[in-house]
Amino acid sequence: MRVLITGGAGFLGSHLCDRFLAEGHTVVAMDNLITGNTRNIAHLAGNKNFTFIHHDITNYIYLNGDVDAVLHFASPASPIDYLKLPIQTLKVGSLGTHNALGLALAKGARFLLASTSEVYGDPLEHPQKETYPGNVDPIGPRGVYDEAKRFAEALTMAYHNVHGVETRIVRIFNTYGPRMRLADGRVVPNFIAQALRGEPLTVYGDGSQTRSFQYVSDLIEGIYRLLLSNYNDPVNIGNPEEMTILEFANAVNAATNNAAGVIYKDERIKGDPQTRQPDITRAQTILGWQPKVKLREGLEHTIAYFREVL
């Protein structure tokens, strides 16, 4: 296949580039580098099957030649980004998705949307099934990201229903691994950076809020299988092993031999979900997928990467 990956210089996009190239496909990565970085794809320079295009997909997308698949991964993806770039976040979820779908329609390509567990908001259902419509505040501080992704899902399904585009939607739960940005504001790089500096880890609230962390290679495997499947409705890809933020902080401290412990801060970001755990029945049934990488192993790889960055 020849595939276009929007956001191809980002954390997830760059790992997707690696996977598709490893499978023998030709890859075009497109990124405006607002949050992506060419360092993530520097190792692909000179690969005859790889092309990078510096482009903002909220503008019209032109790509010469055949395209077999479009994977739309362009978007700010951490609170610190979409709180700083709220309009850009909304535009890439709306105009960017429209342009990417338009290209898929014109080329007769399969389209895969990177959606998010954030479409569930601060969920009242636990664990979260794909049938749960969510509990989202559209005008809250996180609303620009949540609603951009919800709109992107609606537009994707509209192109499927009206134009017959072969579409796939992956709802991604908390993912970590090498190439995350050190200062992107999410809990994994925050904790690891503090631990490697020998500082106490900052836990907001009492640390009882939960997350479900999956290693990036597990996510990429799920995405690859989903693209090649014949399933159109959203599919959760995440690790159902739920843990509290305090438990995760203790795991990071143990993995880095950091004796500084944790400190607590009362404030929590408004709208920050209290719980997050995927129901992965669809992924298991339809894709034959489930996560394989244990937390300790994934943390070792991620910590080694951040040691180099620091």
C-alpha positions as CSV (number, residue, x, y, z in Angstrom):
1,M,0.0,0.0,0.0
2,R,0.9,3.7,-0.3
3,V,-0.3,5.4,2.9
4,L,-0.6,9.0,4.0
5,I,-0.1,9.6,7.8
6,T,-1.1,13.0,8.9
7,G,0.7,14.1,12.1
8,G,3.4,11.7,10.9
9,A,6.2,13.5,12.8
10,G,4.4,13.2,16.1
11,F,4.6,10.6,18.9
12,L,2.1,8.2,17.5
13,G,2.4,9.2,13.9
14,S,6.2,8.5,13.8
15,H,5.7,5.0,15.3
16,L,3.0,4.3,12.6
17,C,5.5,5.3,9.9
18,D,8.0,2.8,11.3
19,R,5.4,0.0,11.4
20,F,4.0,0.6,7.8
21,L,7.6,0.8,6.4
22,A,8.5,-2.4,8.3
23,E,5.5,-4.1,6.7
24,G,6.8,-3.1,3.2
25,H,4.5,-0.2,2.5
26,T,5.3,3.2,1.1
27,V,4.6,6.0,3.6
28,V,4.0,9.8,3.1
29,A,4.1,11.6,6.4
30,M,2.5,15.1,6.6
31,D,2.9,17.4,9.5
32,N,2.9,21.2,10.2
33,L,5.4,20.6,13.2
34,I,3.3,22.6,15.7
35,T,3.6,19.7,18.2
36,G,5.4,17.2,16.0
37,N,9.2,17.2,15.5
38,T,11.4,15.9,12.6
39,R,13.7,14.3,15.2
40,N,11.0,11.6,15.5
41,I,11.4,10.7,11.8
42,A,15.1,11.6,11.3
43,H,16.1,8.0,11.2
44,L,13.9,7.5,8.1
45,A,15.8,10.1,6.0
46,G,17.1,8.4,2.9
47,N,14.5,5.6,3.0
48,K,13.3,5.4,-0.6
49,N,9.8,4.3,0.6
50,F,9.4,7.4,2.9
51,T,8.5,11.0,2.1
52,F,7.9,13.9,4.5
53,I,5.7,16.8,3.5
54,H,5.6,19.9,5.7
55,H,2.0,21.0,5.4
56,D,-0.9,22.2,7.6
57,I,-3.8,19.9,6.7
58,T,-6.4,22.6,7.7
59,N,-5.5,23.8,4.2
60,Y,-6.3,21.9,1.1
61,I,-4.3,18.6,0.8
62,Y,-2.8,17.8,-2.6
63,L,-1.0,14.5,-3.1
64,N,0.0,13.2,-6.5
65,G,-0.4,9.6,-7.4
66,D,-2.4,6.7,-5.8
67,V,-3.2,6.5,-2.1
68,D,-4.5,3.3,-0.6
69,A,-5.0,4.5,3.0
70,V,-5.2,7.8,4.9
71,L,-4.5,7.7,8.7
72,H,-5.5,10.9,10.3
73,F,-3.3,11.5,13.4
74,A,-2.8,15.3,13.2
75,S,-3.8,17.1,16.3
76,P,-2.5,18.5,19.5
77,A,-3.0,15.7,22.0
78,S,-2.1,16.9,25.5
79,P,-3.9,19.5,27.7
80,I,-0.9,21.9,27.7
81,D,-1.1,21.9,23.9
82,Y,-4.8,22.3,23.3
83,L,-5.2,24.8,26.1
84,K,-2.5,26.9,24.4
85,L,-3.8,26.1,20.9
86,P,-7.5,25.9,21.2
87,I,-8.5,27.2,17.8
88,Q,-5.9,25.2,16.0
89,T,-7.1,22.1,17.8
90,L,-10.7,22.7,16.7
91,K,-9.6,23.5,13.2
92,V,-7.6,20.3,12.7
93,G,-10.5,18.2,14.1
94,S,-12.9,19.9,11.7
95,L,-11.3,21.3,8.6
96,G,-8.3,18.9,8.8
97,T,-10.6,15.9,9.1
98,H,-12.7,17.2,6.2
99,N,-9.7,17.7,4.0
100,A,-8.3,14.3,4.9
101,L,-11.6,12.6,4.2
102,G,-11.9,14.5,0.9
103,L,-8.5,13.1,-0.1
104,A,-9.6,9.6,0.8
105,L,-12.8,10.0,-1.2
106,A,-10.9,11.4,-4.2
107,K,-8.3,8.6,-4.2
108,G,-10.7,5.7,-3.3
109,A,-8.6,5.2,-0.1
110,R,-9.5,3.6,3.2
111,F,-9.6,6.2,6.0
112,L,-8.7,5.7,9.7
113,L,-9.4,8.4,12.3
114,A,-7.4,8.7,15.5
115,S,-10.1,9.5,18.0
116,T,-9.7,9.3,21.8
117,S,-11.1,8.1,25.1
118,E,-11.7,11.8,25.8
119,V,-14.9,11.5,23.7
120,Y,-16.3,9.8,26.9
121,G,-15.5,12.9,29.0
122,D,-15.6,12.4,32.7
123,P,-17.5,9.1,32.3
124,L,-20.5,8.0,34.3
125,E,-20.1,4.4,32.9
126,H,-17.2,2.3,34.0
127,P,-15.4,0.7,32.2
128,Q,-16.3,2.6,29.0
129,K,-17.8,0.7,26.1
130,E,-17.9,2.1,22.6
131,T,-21.7,2.4,22.9
132,Y,-21.4,4.9,25.8
133,P,-22.2,8.4,24.5
134,G,-20.1,10.3,27.0
135,N,-20.3,13.0,29.6
136,V,-18.5,16.0,28.0
137,D,-18.6,19.7,28.9
138,P,-18.4,21.4,25.4
139,I,-17.3,24.8,26.9
140,G,-14.9,23.5,29.6
141,P,-11.2,23.9,29.3
142,R,-10.8,20.5,27.7
143,G,-13.9,20.9,25.4
144,V,-11.9,22.1,22.4
145,Y,-10.2,18.7,22.2
146,D,-13.1,16.5,23.2
147,E,-15.5,18.2,20.8
148,A,-13.0,18.3,18.0
149,K,-12.7,14.6,18.2
150,R,-16.4,14.0,18.6
151,F,-17.1,16.1,15.5
152,A,-14.4,14.3,13.6
153,E,-16.1,11.0,14.4
154,A,-19.4,12.3,13.2
155,L,-17.9,13.6,10.0
156,T,-16.1,10.3,9.4
157,M,-19.3,8.3,9.7
158,A,-21.1,10.8,7.5
159,Y,-18.5,10.2,4.7
160,H,-18.9,6.5,5.2
161,N,-22.7,6.7,5.1
162,V,-23.1,9.3,2.3
163,H,-20.0,8.7,0.1
164,G,-19.2,5.1,0.8
165,V,-15.7,5.8,2.1
166,E,-14.2,2.8,3.9
167,T,-13.7,4.3,7.4
168,R,-12.2,3.1,10.7
169,I,-12.3,4.9,14.0
170,V,-9.9,4.1,16.8
171,R,-10.5,5.5,20.3
172,I,-7.1,5.7,21.9
173,F,-6.7,5.4,25.7
174,N,-3.6,6.7,27.6
175,T,-0.5,5.6,25.6
176,Y,3.1,6.1,26.6
177,G,6.5,5.3,25.1
178,P,9.6,6.7,23.4
179,R,9.2,10.0,21.5
180,M,6.7,11.5,23.9
181,R,7.6,15.2,24.4
182,L,9.3,15.8,27.7
183,A,7.2,18.9,28.5
184,D,3.9,18.0,26.9
185,G,2.2,18.1,30.3
186,R,0.9,14.6,30.5
187,V,1.4,12.4,33.5
188,V,4.0,9.9,32.0
189,P,6.6,12.5,30.9
190,N,5.9,14.6,34.0
191,F,6.5,11.8,36.4
192,I,9.5,10.3,34.6
193,A,11.2,13.7,34.3
194,Q,10.7,14.5,37.9
195,A,11.9,11.0,39.0
196,L,15.1,11.2,36.8
197,R,15.9,14.5,38.4
198,G,15.5,13.0,41.8
199,E,12.5,15.2,42.6
200,P,9.2,14.1,44.3
201,L,6.4,13.4,41.9
202,T,3.6,15.9,41.8
203,V,0.2,14.2,42.4
204,Y,-2.9,16.4,42.0
205,G,-5.7,15.8,44.4
206,D,-5.3,12.6,46.5
207,G,-4.1,10.5,43.6
208,S,-7.2,8.3,43.6
209,Q,-8.1,9.2,40.0
210,T,-7.5,6.3,37.7
211,R,-5.9,5.7,34.3
212,S,-5.2,2.7,32.1
213,F,-1.7,2.9,30.5
214,Q,-0.8,1.0,27.3
215,Y,2.6,0.9,25.7
216,V,2.9,2.4,22.2
217,S,3.7,-0.9,20.4
218,D,0.5,-2.4,21.6
219,L,-1.5,0.6,20.3
220,I,0.3,0.5,16.9
221,E,-0.5,-3.2,16.6
222,G,-4.2,-2.5,17.3
223,I,-4.3,0.3,14.8
224,Y,-2.7,-1.8,12.1
225,R,-5.2,-4.6,12.6
226,L,-8.1,-2.2,12.6
227,L,-7.1,-0.6,9.3
228,L,-7.0,-4.0,7.7
229,S,-10.3,-5.1,9.2
230,N,-13.8,-4.6,7.8
231,Y,-15.3,-2.9,10.9
232,N,-16.6,0.7,10.6
233,D,-17.8,1.5,14.1
234,P,-15.4,2.9,16.8
235,V,-13.1,0.5,18.6
236,N,-11.4,1.1,21.9
237,I,-7.7,0.4,21.9
238,G,-6.3,0.6,25.4
239,N,-5.0,-1.5,28.4
240,P,-7.9,-2.4,30.7
241,E,-5.5,-2.8,33.7
242,E,-6.7,0.3,35.6
243,M,-4.5,1.9,38.3
244,T,-4.6,5.0,40.4
245,I,-2.3,7.9,39.7
246,L,-0.7,7.4,43.1
247,E,0.0,3.7,42.2
248,F,1.5,4.8,38.9
249,A,3.7,7.4,40.7
250,N,5.0,4.7,43.0
251,A,5.7,2.4,39.9
252,V,7.7,5.2,38.3
253,N,9.7,5.9,41.5
254,A,10.4,2.2,41.8
255,A,11.5,1.9,38.2
256,T,13.9,4.9,38.5
257,N,15.1,4.2,42.0
258,N,13.8,7.6,43.0
259,A,13.6,7.9,46.8
260,A,12.0,11.4,46.8
261,G,8.5,10.0,47.0
262,V,5.5,12.2,46.0
263,I,4.0,15.6,46.9
264,Y,0.3,16.4,46.8
265,K,-1.3,19.5,45.3
266,D,-4.9,20.3,45.9
267,E,-5.8,21.7,42.5
268,R,-6.9,19.4,39.7
269,I,-7.6,20.6,36.1
270,K,-11.3,21.3,35.7
271,G,-12.9,18.5,33.7
272,D,-10.0,16.1,34.3
273,P,-11.7,12.7,34.2
274,Q,-11.8,10.9,37.6
275,T,-11.8,7.4,36.0
276,R,-10.6,5.9,32.7
277,Q,-10.7,2.3,31.7
278,P,-11.5,0.8,28.3
279,D,-13.8,-2.1,27.7
280,I,-11.8,-3.9,24.9
281,T,-14.4,-6.6,24.0
282,R,-14.7,-5.3,20.5
283,A,-10.9,-5.2,19.9
284,Q,-10.6,-8.7,21.3
285,T,-13.5,-10.1,19.3
286,I,-13.1,-8.3,16.0
287,L,-9.3,-7.8,15.8
288,G,-8.0,-10.6,18.0
289,W,-6.1,-7.9,19.8
290,Q,-5.2,-7.3,23.4
291,P,-2.2,-5.6,25.0
292,K,0.9,-7.6,25.7
293,V,3.5,-5.2,27.1
294,K,3.5,-5.1,30.9
295,L,3.9,-1.8,32.7
296,R,7.4,-2.5,34.1
297,E,8.8,-3.4,30.6
298,G,7.1,-0.4,29.0
299,L,8.4,1.9,31.7
300,E,12.0,0.6,31.2
301,H,12.0,1.5,27.5
302,T,10.4,4.9,28.1
303,I,12.7,5.8,31.0
304,A,15.7,4.9,28.9
305,Y,14.5,7.3,26.1
306,F,13.9,10.1,28.6
307,R,17.4,9.6,30.1
308,E,18.8,10.4,26.7
309,V,16.5,13.4,26.2
310,L,17.5,14.8,29.6
